[in-house]
Amino acid sequence: MVQVAAADPSDLAARKALFAYLAAGKAAIRAKAAQNLIERFAGEKRLRGGLARDFGSEPNAVLTPLLDELREATGIATTEAWTRFVRSTVIGLDQWRDGIGYDLEALAGMTDEERAVLRQLFRTRLTDGNHSIDWRELEAVSSLGDTELLEQLKEYSDSEVRLRVSRLLGASDSTESELCRILSRKGGELGRALDLVPAHPTEKVRKALTARVRMVDEHFVPAAMVLLEVFGNVEDSWAERPFLFRVQEEGARGRLMKQLLSRVKGR
């Protein structure tokens, strides 16, 4: 691994800025940034022809061996933290199923250039209308301190994204409102919303969750379990499943539904 110190502070600033542009959304900007880095910092080294052009043709070049090649040529060190983080972004079936996120602890051990290129990478991805935002990306953006990007995503079309963004920004009122909106809406994925109910045991959330339970849809059992846990002081909601299945079978207007809701109290 080559580690060459930049000549002066202005060189350091230029190198950091150019390094970030390697993750820009436009191909021409990525290629130009790579070419400028080579011209300014590679010195007399003999380089493979077309390296800068390859950055233009590969949107995710910074996560590929192309970046290693450019680093070697320009003396920009690769940290072990960078390697760990990039490795963690490869999400297989096991990581997806177990809800394993990116290695956020690695961010603290990176150089300024590495953190800068990641901030640009996530800005490029998360502002692309064709990209489906993953919660892992939002957690990384928050860990990188890019609150400006999170603010831009507060009105994102997907409610799950809005909910996570509100939580990451520490906007309690916004989180509660978004949580109630998701719970009250028929259909949709409730997993993340139900996970957040214990942290927001408000009267508004109780009413929204109660309304959702009354729908008796495909999410009835998990929603009712959370309702009993948070607002019914039930320690073992899993043991309530046989009863909840009977409530579900009887329907929203049945005697058992009234019995269920009588156990729930506001806080």
Summary of the structure (lengths in Angstrom):
residues: 267
radius of gyration: 24.6
end to end distance: 59.1
largest distance: 83.5
contacts: 768
relative contact order: 0.07
helix: 66%
strand: 0%
